[in-house]
């Protein structure tokens, strides 16, 4: 694995970011696929994405679509499948009776948690050449970096 590095070397700001970001999308995709396989959820990526979005709080279809990047009709189909498997429940919103909120069931939360545990175990196994403190630091730094980049991109797109 080669990650381009350049401490500036006469490059413009744009060129420095382009060099640093080279292959970022591809590498994020590779990591995403590897983690999804390790999670062994027995669900599609779309279904896991919806469960993950619901982990913090109940959401409406419009909110789920925004968080997952799926179109609303696709979210509705995914929710129907998850509801059939008793992984989510759907209820009328208490503040707006026209809207429906979806939340995880205990079975949905357990499935999500077990998949996350398998993913963490796979990461630990893959990083087995260094002490666990280093593993934790690397994983936290990666998560913070991805969150910072995502926030910056979302803020930029909202401004336009």
Secondary structure, DSSP 4 states (H G I P E B T S, - for coil): ------S-TT--HHHHHHHHHTTHHHHHHHHHHHHHHHH--SS-HHHHHHHHHHSSS-EEHHHHHHHHT--HHHHHHHHHHHHHTTSEEEEE-SS-TT-EEEEE-HHHHHHHHHHHHHHHHHHHHHTTTS-HHHHHHHHHHHHHHHHHHHHHHHHHHHH-
